[in-house]
């Protein structure tokens, strides 16, 4: 299993910036567990995108469904 730091580096490989939808009102994600880590945090310190490992797999959670349809967030 990769460390959260290594998993973050793999997720960010090739990503230089994100343009998230401004009209979406995201919820704040609460991270629990040693394997969870923030991927995107807003200027107020709220986690908007998070990731973790689960068993032998990995998962990414977004705080608003509109983030899933943005082409810029696909990578």
C-alpha positions as CSV (number, residue, x, y, z in Angstrom):
1,X,0.0,0.0,0.0
2,X,1.3,3.4,-0.9
3,X,1.8,6.1,1.7
4,X,-0.6,9.1,1.5
5,X,2.3,11.2,0.4
6,X,3.1,8.9,-2.5
7,X,-0.6,8.6,-3.4
8,X,-0.9,12.4,-3.5
9,X,2.1,12.7,-5.7
10,X,0.6,10.1,-8.1
11,X,-2.7,12.0,-8.2
12,X,-1.1,15.3,-8.9
13,X,1.2,14.0,-11.6
14,X,0.8,16.4,-14.6
15,X,-1.8,18.6,-12.8
16,X,-0.7,22.2,-12.7
17,X,-4.0,23.9,-11.8
18,X,-7.7,23.3,-11.4
19,X,-10.6,25.5,-12.5
20,X,-13.5,24.4,-10.3
21,X,-17.1,25.5,-11.0
22,X,-17.8,28.7,-9.1
23,X,-21.5,28.2,-9.0
24,X,-21.2,24.9,-7.1
25,X,-21.6,25.2,-3.3
26,X,-19.5,22.3,-2.0
27,X,-19.8,20.7,1.4
28,X,-16.8,20.3,3.7
29,X,-15.3,16.8,3.8
30,X,-14.2,15.4,7.2
31,X,-11.2,13.2,6.9
32,X,-11.0,10.1,9.2
33,X,-8.5,7.3,9.2
34,X,-4.7,7.3,8.8
35,X,-4.9,6.6,5.0
36,X,-7.1,9.6,4.2
37,X,-5.6,12.9,3.0
38,X,-6.8,16.2,1.4
39,X,-6.2,16.7,-2.3
40,X,-7.8,20.2,-2.6
41,X,-8.4,22.7,0.2
42,X,-10.0,26.1,-0.2
43,X,-8.7,29.3,1.2
44,X,-10.7,28.8,4.5
45,X,-8.9,25.4,5.1
46,X,-12.0,23.3,4.2
47,X,-11.3,20.1,2.3
48,X,-13.1,20.0,-1.0
49,X,-11.4,16.9,-2.6
50,X,-10.0,14.0,-0.6
51,X,-8.5,10.6,-1.2
52,X,-7.8,7.4,0.7
53,X,-7.0,3.8,0.2
54,X,-9.6,1.1,1.0
55,X,-8.4,-2.5,1.1
56,X,-6.3,-3.0,-2.0
57,X,-8.0,-0.1,-3.9
58,X,-8.0,3.7,-3.8
59,X,-10.8,6.2,-3.8
60,X,-11.3,9.9,-4.4
61,X,-14.2,11.9,-2.9
62,X,-15.4,15.3,-4.2
63,X,-17.5,17.7,-2.2
64,X,-19.9,18.5,-5.0
65,X,-21.2,16.5,-8.0
66,X,-20.6,19.3,-10.4
67,X,-16.8,18.7,-10.0
68,X,-17.4,15.3,-11.7
69,X,-18.4,16.8,-15.1
70,X,-15.6,19.3,-15.4
71,X,-13.1,18.3,-18.1
72,X,-10.3,20.1,-16.2
73,X,-10.7,17.8,-13.3
74,X,-10.6,14.6,-15.3
75,X,-6.8,13.9,-14.9
